Amino acid sequence: SMSRSSAAMAVATGLSLAPAFISPAAPSQRTQLRGVGVSNAAGSVGASGSAAAPSGVSSAAGALAAVAISAVAVSAKRQASTRAAAGAVACRAFDASAQPGVTPPLGFFDPAGICKDVSETEFKRLRSCELRHGRAAMMGAAGLLAQSVYKLPYYENVPSGLAAQWTEPGANSLWLIFGLIGCLEIGLCPWKEDPEDPGNYGDPLNLGKGSVSLEMRNKELNNGRFAMFAWLGIVSAELYTGTSGAGQLAVARDMKVAASARHSFCGASTATRARAERSGLRAFDLAS
């Protein structure tokens, strides 16, 4: 931290300046008296010893100052590298708006804020769920429309629409489909999802020619989103009108004509409302 660096710098500076405050020993004055030569020699020896002491202190202080300055430099370098690493991590934060599926005119559409501050791992899980639901909805919506005009062999007597799931042999097929979905979910199948690439179970038919472009990914995501709304609309319309699949188009046409035949002054007549109700509840099945 900055406080530790400042303290170390102060200690180093003090140690380096310490010799400046130690006064060297004054040289011994030679006496002019006779018979004191021995004492003068002893005094000179003491003076030289006292002069050597400040020199040792100065060397030790210099060494300590060098060590302290080196420690301060290493600490500053570590702090700089830590700040640089933190900045690099912040710059590499996951951005959900830069992933496939962000297309005009809506762009990155997340009004509920589900992907706000989401991690890369969590985003991949959400993207995998979106792809699964989109693929199931595409097959479901296509099936609800196709069964109104064509039925598989041995399924000629199975009604179209939601009633097929509780009418034999359609009910048995429903359990078979649930079993296959369960095998895919728990991994009991030859195709397994790549954890780093959501929705990638391989390409056994080589439709992607070795690689899947961003355009193809965007098309699959958009078609899956559209199919989820389409499946929900077909099922809701069947529950409301009692008509399945393609027959809903004819019912919508009849209801539009009936609704347009209104009285000029008092609104819709009783006969007009009755015709609209009969056309709305009339069953329509092209395959039957």
RODO-2510 file (C-alpha; in nm, 4 decimals, decimal comma):
residues 288
     n   res          X          Y          Z
     1     s     0,0000     0,0000     0,0000
     2     m     0,0989     0,3645    -0,0266
     3     s     0,1467     0,4033     0,3547
     4     r     0,3958     0,1148     0,3696
     5     s     0,5862     0,2476     0,0692
     6     s     0,6092     0,5953     0,2275
     7     a     0,7348     0,4537     0,5568
     8     a     1,0002     0,2437     0,3836
     9     m     1,1164     0,5439     0,1812
    10     a     1,1431     0,7556     0,4978
    11     v     1,3539     0,4889     0,6729
    12     a     1,5829     0,4580     0,3704
    13     t     1,6292     0,8348     0,3517
    14     g     1,7067     0,8577     0,7239
    15     l     1,9626     0,5802     0,7079
    16     s     2,1357     0,7357     0,4090
    17     l     2,1624     1,0768     0,5788
    18     a     2,2665     0,9459     0,9221
    19     p     2,6447     0,9758     0,8607
    20     a     2,6037     1,3452     0,7890
    21     f     2,5104     1,4067     1,1537
    22     i     2,8087     1,2162     1,3028
    23     s     3,1047     1,4499     1,3509
    24     p     3,4435     1,2954     1,2854
    25     a     3,6893     1,2793     1,5774
    26     a     3,9197     1,5778     1,6067
    27     p     4,2829     1,4979     1,5323
    28     s     4,5061     1,4904     1,8380
    29     q     4,7257     1,7891     1,8889
    30     r     5,0953     1,7225     1,9177
    31     t     5,2407     1,8392     2,2452
    32     q     5,5618     2,0372     2,2550
    33     l     5,6665     1,8953     2,5902
    34     r     5,9341     1,6403     2,6198
    35     g     5,8720     1,2976     2,7656
    36     v     5,5211     1,2721     2,6504
    37     g     5,5873     1,0954     2,3236
    38     v     5,4330     0,7706     2,4482
    39     s     5,1130     0,9390     2,5542
    40     n     5,0913     1,1133     2,2193
    41     a     5,1269     0,7814     2,0418
    42     a     4,8534     0,6277     2,2517
    43     g     4,6335     0,9265     2,1819
    44     s     4,6856     0,8927     1,8106
    45     v     4,5894     0,5265     1,8210
    46     g     4,2650     0,6120     2,0062
    47     a     4,1873     0,8842     1,7590
    48     s     4,2316     0,6531     1,4633
    49     g     3,9997     0,3946     1,6235
    50     s     3,7304     0,6533     1,6875
    51     a     3,7612     0,7775     1,3301
    52     a     3,7125     0,4256     1,1941
    53     a     3,3818     0,3837     1,3807
    54     p     3,1914     0,6485     1,1817
    55     s     3,3217     0,4919     0,8624
    56     g     3,1637     0,1507     0,9561
    57     v     2,8370     0,3141     1,0540
    58     s     2,8284     0,4950     0,7220
    59     s     2,8798     0,1703     0,5278
    60     a     2,6039    -0,0105     0,7211
    61     a     2,3630     0,2801     0,6737
    62     g     2,4298     0,2846     0,3026
    63     a     2,3617    -0,0880     0,2732
    64     l     2,0355    -0,0604     0,4664
    65     a     1,9294     0,2343     0,2502
    66     a     1,9936     0,0340    -0,0665
    67     v     1,7875    -0,2583     0,0671
    68     a     1,4991    -0,0294     0,1634
    69     i     1,4972     0,1427    -0,1746
    70     s     1,4938    -0,1957    -0,3498
    71     a     1,1979    -0,3098    -0,1360
    72     v     1,0068     0,0075    -0,2237
    73     a     1,0729    -0,0443    -0,5953
    74     v     0,9550    -0,4066    -0,5834
    75     s     0,6376    -0,3075    -0,3939
    76     a     0,5576    -0,0329    -0,6452
    77     k     0,6111    -0,2743    -0,9343
    78     r     0,3745    -0,5309    -0,7793
    79     q     0,1059    -0,2685    -0,7256
    80     a     0,1341    -0,1543    -1,0863
    81     s     0,1047    -0,5109    -1,2166
    82     t    -0,1996    -0,5746    -0,9921
    83     r    -0,3750    -0,2628    -1,1214
    84     a    -0,2958    -0,3609    -1,4794
    85     a    -0,4367    -0,7103    -1,4249
    86     a    -0,7540    -0,5689    -1,2691
    87     g    -0,7983    -0,3361    -1,5655
    88     a    -0,7503    -0,6242    -1,8088
    89     v    -1,0128    -0,8340    -1,6301
    90     a    -1,2584    -0,5429    -1,6387
    91     c    -1,2030    -0,5004    -2,0108
    92     r    -1,2740    -0,8713    -2,0740
    93     a    -1,6164    -0,8666    -1,9017
    94     f    -1,8786    -1,0790    -2,0808
    95     d    -2,1089    -0,8836    -2,3120
    96     a    -2,4360    -1,0615    -2,3941
    97     s    -2,5277    -0,8009    -2,6554
    98     a    -2,2326    -0,9127    -2,8719
    99     q    -2,3544    -1,2737    -2,9044
   100     p    -2,5459    -1,4333    -3,1978
   101     g    -2,9177    -1,3588    -3,2144
   102     v    -2,8871    -0,9789    -3,1974
   103     t    -3,0458    -0,8770    -3,5278
   104     p    -3,2456    -0,5777    -3,6557
   105     p    -3,4964    -0,4292    -3,6099
   106     l    -3,5035    -0,5039    -3,2356
   107     g    -3,1318    -0,5566    -3,1834
   108     f    -3,0499    -0,6700    -2,8290
   109     f    -3,4036    -0,7153    -2,6970
   110     d    -3,4090    -0,7916    -2,3238
   111     p    -3,6864    -0,5850    -2,1627
   112     a    -3,7001    -0,8120    -1,8549
   113     g    -3,3278    -0,7688    -1,7867
   114     i    -3,2603    -1,1435    -1,7747
   115     c    -2,9139    -1,1035    -1,9277
   116     k    -2,8136    -0,8017    -1,7179
   117     d    -2,4688    -0,8628    -1,5615
   118     v    -2,5001    -1,2311    -1,6526
   119     s    -2,1884    -1,4477    -1,6576
   120     e    -2,0736    -1,6328    -1,9659
   121     t    -2,1600    -1,9705    -1,8118
   122     e    -2,5136    -1,8644    -1,7230
   123     f    -2,5648    -1,7064    -2,0654
   124     k    -2,4656    -2,0312    -2,2367
   125     r    -2,7200    -2,2183    -2,0240
   126     l    -2,9940    -1,9704    -2,1185
   127     r    -2,8976    -1,9866    -2,4863
   128     s    -2,9116    -2,3682    -2,4756
   129     c    -3,2639    -2,3535    -2,3272
   130     e    -3,3717    -2,1026    -2,5922
   131     l    -3,2462    -2,3220    -2,8750
   132     r    -3,4173    -2,6320    -2,7351
   133     h    -3,7504    -2,4585    -2,6934
   134     g    -3,7206    -2,2996    -3,0369
   135     r    -3,6492    -2,6316    -3,2076
   136     a    -3,9340    -2,8054    -3,0257
   137     a    -4,1693    -2,5198    -3,1151
   138     m    -4,0721    -2,5371    -3,4831
   139     m    -4,1525    -2,9075    -3,4970
   140     g    -4,4687    -2,8596    -3,2904
   141     a    -4,6072    -2,5744    -3,4997
   142     a    -4,5292    -2,7602    -3,8231
   143     g    -4,6952    -3,0733    -3,6879
   144     l    -5,0123    -2,8914    -3,5834
   145     l    -5,0455    -2,7520    -3,9352
   146     a    -4,9441    -3,0674    -4,1254
   147     q    -5,1836    -3,3037    -3,9472
   148     s    -5,4760    -3,0980    -4,0749
   149     v    -5,3902    -3,1915    -4,4351
   150     y    -5,2037    -3,5228    -4,4002
   151     k    -5,2037    -3,8144    -4,1563
   152     l    -4,9484    -4,0922    -4,1189
   153     p    -5,0474    -4,4542    -4,1911
   154     y    -5,2412    -4,6160    -3,9024
   155     y    -5,3232    -4,2661    -3,7737
   156     e    -5,6133    -4,1970    -4,0083
   157     n    -5,8703    -4,2106    -3,7267
   158     v    -5,6723    -3,9886    -3,4908
   159     p    -5,8285    -3,6403    -3,4766
   160     s    -5,6224    -3,3343    -3,5546
   161     g    -5,5149    -3,0842    -3,2947
   162     l    -5,4784    -3,1277    -2,9206
   163     a    -5,7244    -3,4205    -2,9134
   164     a    -5,4591    -3,6411    -3,0790
   165     q    -5,2591    -3,6648    -2,7569
   166     w    -5,5281    -3,8608    -2,5701
   167     t    -5,6659    -4,0659    -2,8609
   168     e    -5,5120    -4,4034    -2,9480
   169     p    -5,2624    -4,4594    -3,1045
   170     g    -5,1655    -4,0937    -3,0697
   171     a    -5,1427    -4,1220    -2,6908
   172     n    -4,8813    -4,3992    -2,7156
   173     s    -4,6765    -4,1909    -2,9567
   174     l    -4,6830    -3,9027    -2,7088
   175     w    -4,5179    -4,1165    -2,4412
   176     l    -4,2588    -4,2302    -2,6943
   177     i    -4,1736    -3,8684    -2,7753
   178     f    -4,1399    -3,7861    -2,4065
   179     g    -3,9029    -4,0806    -2,3660
   180     l    -3,6833    -3,9613    -2,6513
   181     i    -3,6722    -3,6096    -2,5070
   182     g    -3,5726    -3,7511    -2,1686
   183     c    -3,2868    -3,9478    -2,3262
   184     l    -3,1584    -3,6309    -2,4906
   185     e    -3,1775    -3,4385    -2,1641
   186     i    -2,9865    -3,6916    -1,9509
   187     g    -2,7324    -3,7786    -2,2191
   188     l    -2,8488    -4,1323    -2,3064
   189     c    -2,8060    -4,0816    -2,6797
   190     p    -2,5217    -4,0821    -2,9326
   191     w    -2,5482    -3,7026    -2,9682
   192     k    -2,4254    -3,4909    -2,6794
   193     e    -2,4268    -3,1142    -2,6479
   194     d    -2,0962    -2,9303    -2,6593
   195     p    -2,0750    -2,7327    -2,3291
   196     e    -1,8750    -2,4570    -2,5003
   197     d    -2,1179    -2,4287    -2,7941
   198     p    -2,4842    -2,4196    -2,6790
   199     g    -2,7209    -2,6245    -2,8950
   200     n    -2,4411    -2,8066    -3,0784
   201     y    -2,5203    -3,1783    -3,0815
   202     g    -2,3077    -3,2467    -3,3859
   203     d    -2,3938    -3,2469    -3,7547
   204     p    -2,4589    -3,6085    -3,8639
   205     l    -2,6048    -3,4988    -4,2001
   206     n    -2,3214    -3,2497    -4,2625
   207     l    -2,5671    -2,9696    -4,3304
   208     g    -2,3264    -2,7113    -4,1931
   209     k    -2,0412    -2,8271    -4,4198
   210     g    -1,7966    -2,8354    -4,1293
   211     s    -1,8797    -2,4927    -3,9845
   212     v    -2,1897    -2,2921    -3,8983
   213     s    -2,1864    -1,9271    -4,0002
   214     l    -2,3211    -1,6409    -3,7916
   215     e    -2,5996    -1,5926    -4,0456
   216     m    -2,7205    -1,9516    -3,9982
   217     r    -2,7127    -1,9144    -3,6206
   218     n    -2,9194    -1,5973    -3,6398
   219     k    -3,1701    -1,7634    -3,8729
   220     e    -3,2171    -2,0589    -3,6397
   221     l    -3,2657    -1,8368    -3,3366
   222     n    -3,5150    -1,6076    -3,5130
   223     n    -3,7113    -1,8979    -3,6609
   224     g    -3,7239    -2,0635    -3,3192
   225     r    -3,8525    -1,7456    -3,1560
   226     f    -4,1159    -1,7042    -3,4251
   227     a    -4,2179    -2,0708    -3,3908
   228     m    -4,2704    -2,0361    -3,0148
   229     f    -4,5217    -1,7569    -3,0760
   230     a    -4,6771    -1,9559    -3,3632
   231     w    -4,7246    -2,2692    -3,1503
   232     l    -4,8758    -2,0650    -2,8689
   233     g    -5,1103    -1,8924    -3,1152
   234     i    -5,2272    -2,2178    -3,2782
   235     v    -5,3001    -2,3811    -2,9431
   236     s    -5,4782    -2,0721    -2,8070
   237     a    -5,6895    -2,0399    -3,1212
   238     e    -5,7898    -2,4067    -3,1031
   239     l    -5,8947    -2,3729    -2,7411
   240     y    -6,1005    -2,0648    -2,8312
   241     t    -6,2563    -2,1713    -3,1617
   242     g    -6,2505    -2,5519    -3,1368
   243     t    -6,0778    -2,5709    -3,4754
   244     s    -5,7291    -2,7109    -3,5279
   245     g    -5,4413    -2,6218    -3,7545
   246     a    -5,5125    -2,4983    -4,1049
   247     g    -5,8872    -2,4936    -4,0368
   248     q    -5,8375    -2,1853    -3,8207
   249     l    -5,7744    -1,9834    -4,1365
   250     a    -6,1219    -2,0666    -4,2675
   251     v    -6,2792    -1,9924    -3,9300
   252     a    -6,1025    -1,6558    -3,9159
   253     r    -6,2361    -1,5728    -4,2644
   254     d    -6,5943    -1,6637    -4,1709
   255     m    -6,5755    -1,4675    -3,8473
   256     k    -6,4452    -1,1615    -4,0334
   257     v    -6,7300    -1,1728    -4,2841
   258     a    -6,9885    -1,2205    -4,0086
   259     a    -6,8460    -0,9392    -3,8009
   260     s    -6,8548    -0,7002    -4,0976
   261     a    -7,2298    -0,7598    -4,1568
   262     r    -7,3542    -0,5116    -3,8956
   263     h    -7,6715    -0,3109    -3,8715
   264     s    -7,6302     0,0467    -3,9804
   265     f    -7,7828     0,1965    -3,6678
   266     c    -7,8125    -0,0453    -3,3759
   267     g    -7,4934    -0,2461    -3,4266
   268     a    -7,4801    -0,6202    -3,4955
   269     s    -7,8102    -0,7990    -3,5127
   270     t    -7,8951    -1,1162    -3,3191
   271     a    -7,8805    -1,3304    -3,6344
   272     t    -7,5373    -1,1961    -3,7208
   273     r    -7,4019    -1,2791    -3,3743
   274     a    -7,5490    -1,6296    -3,3963
   275     r    -7,3804    -1,6932    -3,7315
   276     a    -7,0494    -1,5713    -3,5910
   277     e    -7,0791    -1,8059    -3,2934
   278     r    -7,1644    -2,1041    -3,5146
   279     s    -6,8724    -2,0359    -3,7479
   280     g    -6,6372    -1,9894    -3,4524
   281     l    -6,7261    -2,3253    -3,2944
   282     r    -6,7513    -2,5227    -3,6181
   283     a    -6,4901    -2,7981    -3,6490
   284     f    -6,2789    -2,7934    -3,9605
   285     d    -6,0439    -3,0757    -4,0531
   286     l    -5,9166    -3,1071    -4,4098
   287     a    -5,7648    -3,4501    -4,3458
   288     s    -6,0846    -3,6099    -4,2155
***
